[in-house]
């Protein structure tokens, strides 16, 4: 079953998972989240997953419209990207996660 999950990841990769999604956008989002978490806490260790947060926000973004969609795109740093570019990446990342979860159960 794990082999099936790994093969599905390989297929998704070969079908163009590496889109023109800029690494700077993801890195900037990660640093912004870290800074917000650091400002909210005291001198505590911080553990978070930028990819997990990004995927969750991507799912929220897929259902958002109007001013809510604009606010999400601004918070995620997507306002400079071509429309739909980040959604395609989110869909592919969600599919990879889905196939991975299916492979371990």
Backbone as CSV, one residue per row, in Angstrom:
resi,resn,N_x,N_y,N_z,CA_x,CA_y,CA_z,C_x,C_y,C_z
1,UNK,0.820,-1.188,0.000,0.000,0.000,0.000,0.872,1.264,0.000
2,UNK,1.950,1.219,0.778,2.859,2.361,0.804,3.486,2.574,-0.566
3,UNK,3.791,1.483,-1.244,4.358,1.576,-2.586,3.396,2.281,-3.534
4,UNK,2.103,1.987,-3.398,1.092,2.640,-4.235,1.074,4.145,-3.984
5,UNK,1.167,4.539,-2.712,1.200,5.958,-2.378,2.417,6.654,-2.946
6,UNK,3.565,6.005,-2.844,4.789,6.592,-3.387,4.738,6.688,-4.902
7,UNK,4.153,5.686,-5.543,4.004,5.742,-7.000,3.072,6.873,-7.417
8,UNK,1.997,7.089,-6.653,1.085,8.180,-6.997,1.771,9.527,-6.842
9,UNK,2.647,9.655,-5.833,3.414,10.893,-5.688,4.328,11.103,-6.879
10,UNK,4.939,10.028,-7.350,5.817,10.108,-8.506,5.046,10.517,-9.752
11,UNK,3.847,9.985,-9.920,3.013,10.344,-11.072,2.636,11.813,-11.013
12,UNK,2.227,12.285,-9.835,1.874,13.700,-9.707,3.075,14.585,-9.998
13,UNK,4.245,14.178,-9.537,5.458,14.955,-9.808,5.740,15.009,-11.298
14,UNK,5.604,13.885,-11.973,5.916,13.846,-13.400,4.885,14.586,-14.234
15,UNK,3.684,14.785,-13.682,2.645,15.497,-14.424,2.703,16.995,-14.207
16,UNK,3.757,17.478,-13.601,3.935,18.929,-13.528,3.639,19.532,-12.189
17,UNK,3.953,18.839,-11.104,3.722,19.434,-9.795,4.564,20.681,-9.605
18,UNK,5.724,20.723,-10.203,6.577,21.897,-10.046,6.111,22.979,-11.009
19,UNK,5.138,23.747,-10.568,4.608,24.840,-11.370,5.507,26.049,-11.200
20,UNK,5.083,27.172,-11.727,5.877,28.388,-11.616,5.556,29.137,-10.328
21,UNK,5.216,28.425,-9.285,4.916,29.016,-7.988,6.225,29.471,-7.355
22,UNK,6.395,30.771,-7.111,7.686,31.272,-6.645,8.023,30.833,-5.219
23,UNK,9.244,30.361,-5.037,9.704,29.945,-3.714,9.717,31.114,-2.741
24,UNK,9.947,32.318,-3.248,9.993,33.492,-2.377,8.658,33.712,-1.678
25,UNK,7.554,33.426,-2.360,6.230,33.602,-1.773,6.048,32.662,-0.592
26,UNK,6.440,31.417,-0.761,6.310,30.432,0.307,7.236,30.785,1.467
27,UNK,8.460,31.177,1.164,9.421,31.531,2.212,8.952,32.758,2.986
28,UNK,8.449,33.751,2.279,7.968,34.965,2.947,6.780,34.655,3.847
29,UNK,5.856,33.826,3.366,4.710,33.426,4.180,5.186,32.711,5.443
30,UNK,6.138,31.808,5.304,6.657,31.052,6.449,7.278,31.977,7.492
31,UNK,8.056,32.936,7.033,8.689,33.886,7.951,7.633,34.757,8.625
32,UNK,6.625,35.196,7.882,5.555,36.007,8.471,4.799,35.240,9.551
33,UNK,4.485,33.972,9.288,3.793,33.150,10.289,4.671,32.993,11.527
34,UNK,5.944,32.713,11.324,6.866,32.569,12.458,6.907,33.851,13.292
35,UNK,7.020,35.002,12.628,7.078,36.272,13.355,5.801,36.526,14.141
36,UNK,4.649,36.188,13.568,3.377,36.359,14.279,3.304,35.432,15.496
37,UNK,3.727,34.191,15.329,3.717,33.250,16.454,4.692,33.681,17.541
38,UNK,5.856,34.175,17.141,6.858,34.639,18.102,6.330,35.848,18.875
39,UNK,5.649,36.759,18.198,5.112,37.951,18.850,3.989,37.598,19.824
40,UNK,3.237,36.546,19.533,2.104,36.162,20.375,2.536,35.409,21.629
41,UNK,3.686,34.747,21.591,4.128,33.929,22.722,5.216,34.601,23.523
42,UNK,5.551,33.942,24.628,6.669,34.439,25.424,7.951,33.805,24.893
43,UNK,8.800,33.359,25.780,10.038,32.696,25.361,9.817,31.196,25.261
44,UNK,8.919,30.801,24.401,8.591,29.390,24.244,9.098,28.895,22.897
45,UNK,9.320,27.595,22.821,9.681,26.991,21.541,8.486,27.041,20.603
46,UNK,8.761,27.201,19.324,7.698,27.283,18.323,7.885,26.150,17.329
47,UNK,6.839,25.362,17.173,6.837,24.301,16.169,5.583,24.487,15.331
48,UNK,5.759,24.633,14.025,4.618,24.749,13.123,5.011,24.241,11.754
49,UNK,4.008,23.961,10.950,4.248,23.470,9.598,3.749,24.503,8.595
50,UNK,4.655,25.244,7.956,4.210,26.206,6.949,3.421,25.541,5.825
51,UNK,3.818,24.328,5.442,3.085,23.623,4.395,1.679,23.277,4.862
52,UNK,1.545,22.797,6.098,0.226,22.460,6.631,-0.691,23.672,6.686
53,UNK,-0.158,24.788,7.160,-0.948,26.017,7.226,-1.306,26.481,5.820
54,UNK,-0.356,26.405,4.923,-0.591,26.826,3.546,-1.658,25.971,2.870
55,UNK,-1.613,24.656,3.090,-2.626,23.773,2.498,-3.997,24.063,3.089
56,UNK,-4.063,24.250,4.409,-5.346,24.558,5.045,-5.914,25.876,4.519
57,UNK,-5.057,26.894,4.410,-5.527,28.176,3.879,-5.915,28.049,2.413
58,UNK,-5.227,27.187,1.688,-5.580,26.945,0.291,-6.964,26.347,0.157
59,UNK,-7.320,25.440,1.066,-8.664,24.858,1.038,-9.715,25.911,1.357
60,UNK,-9.398,26.777,2.328,-10.319,27.873,2.645,-10.439,28.805,1.445
61,UNK,-9.306,29.084,0.812,-9.284,29.989,-0.339,-10.129,29.467,-1.496
62,UNK,-10.121,28.157,-1.702,-10.895,27.586,-2.808,-12.388,27.849,-2.669
63,UNK,-12.866,28.030,-1.433,-14.285,28.303,-1.225,-14.605,29.768,-1.013
64,UNK,-13.591,30.617,-1.003,-13.801,32.039,-0.721,-14.107,32.825,-1.993
65,UNK,-14.830,33.925,-1.815,-15.173,34.814,-2.926,-15.109,36.262,-2.449
66,UNK,-15.042,37.172,-3.375,-15.124,38.596,-3.084,-14.006,39.107,-2.197
67,UNK,-14.401,39.940,-1.205,-13.400,40.573,-0.343,-12.670,39.554,0.533
68,UNK,-13.350,38.470,0.902,-12.686,37.428,1.691,-11.551,36.799,0.896
69,UNK,-11.804,36.511,-0.379,-10.773,35.943,-1.243,-9.602,36.911,-1.382
70,UNK,-9.893,38.191,-1.541,-8.826,39.192,-1.656,-7.978,39.251,-0.388
71,UNK,-8.634,39.189,0.781,-7.900,39.232,2.046,-7.014,38.000,2.222
72,UNK,-7.540,36.833,1.854,-6.744,35.608,1.962,-5.549,35.678,1.020
73,UNK,-5.782,36.115,-0.217,-4.691,36.222,-1.191,-3.626,37.203,-0.696
74,UNK,-4.052,38.282,-0.064,-3.099,39.258,0.470,-2.301,38.654,1.629
75,UNK,-2.990,37.993,2.552,-2.318,37.401,3.713,-1.322,36.320,3.302
76,UNK,-1.647,35.570,2.258,-0.772,34.494,1.798,0.320,35.009,0.862
77,UNK,0.214,36.264,0.429,1.213,36.836,-0.468,1.002,36.474,-1.920
78,UNK,-0.246,36.189,-2.299,-0.556,35.742,-3.653,-1.045,36.850,-4.579
79,UNK,-1.179,38.067,-4.085,-1.776,39.091,-4.940,-0.940,39.398,-6.173
80,UNK,0.359,39.105,-6.140,1.217,39.355,-7.295,1.264,38.212,-8.294
81,UNK,0.652,37.080,-7.960,0.685,35.923,-8.855,-0.467,35.966,-9.843
82,UNK,-0.288,35.270,-10.944,-1.375,35.156,-11.910,-2.522,34.396,-11.266
83,UNK,-3.738,34.808,-11.549,-4.915,34.177,-10.962,-4.953,32.692,-11.301
84,UNK,-5.126,31.875,-10.287,-5.234,30.444,-10.496,-3.931,29.695,-10.317
85,UNK,-2.794,30.378,-10.379,-1.500,29.713,-10.248,-1.348,29.053,-8.884
86,UNK,-1.690,29.788,-7.817,-1.562,29.231,-6.480,-2.626,28.182,-6.212
87,UNK,-3.787,28.329,-6.827,-4.841,27.329,-6.623,-4.436,25.992,-7.220
88,UNK,-3.809,26.028,-8.368,-3.342,24.796,-8.997,-2.328,24.099,-8.098
89,UNK,-1.430,24.858,-7.513,-0.432,24.286,-6.620,-1.095,23.715,-5.379
90,UNK,-2.075,24.418,-4.825,-2.777,23.931,-3.639,-3.522,22.638,-3.939
91,UNK,-4.169,22.577,-5.086,-4.885,21.351,-5.459,-3.918,20.182,-5.560
92,UNK,-2.780,20.404,-6.179,-1.803,19.329,-6.326,-1.241,18.910,-4.976
93,UNK,-0.962,19.877,-4.101,-0.452,19.544,-2.773,-1.501,18.783,-1.969
94,UNK,-2.767,19.174,-2.096,-3.842,18.470,-1.411,-3.971,17.046,-1.927
95,UNK,-3.840,16.859,-3.236,-3.888,15.509,-3.803,-2.742,14.649,-3.290
96,UNK,-1.561,15.213,-3.208,-0.419,14.462,-2.692,-0.682,14.033,-1.254
97,UNK,-1.197,14.961,-0.452,-1.511,14.629,0.938,-2.566,13.533,0.996
98,UNK,-3.605,13.639,0.178,-4.678,12.644,0.151,-4.127,11.267,-0.201
99,UNK,-3.331,11.187,-1.250,-2.774,9.896,-1.653,-1.822,9.339,-0.604
100,UNK,-1.097,10.212,0.068,-0.208,9.751,1.125,-1.004,9.162,2.281
101,UNK,-2.055,9.864,2.716,-2.886,9.365,3.815,-3.542,8.047,3.429
102,UNK,-4.023,7.962,2.192,-4.638,6.718,1.735,-3.635,5.571,1.739
103,UNK,-2.394,5.863,1.441,-1.394,4.798,1.355,-0.996,4.254,2.725
104,UNK,-1.129,5.057,3.780,-0.730,4.569,5.100,-1.884,3.963,5.878
105,UNK,-3.098,4.076,5.380,-4.249,3.474,6.079,-4.641,2.185,5.454
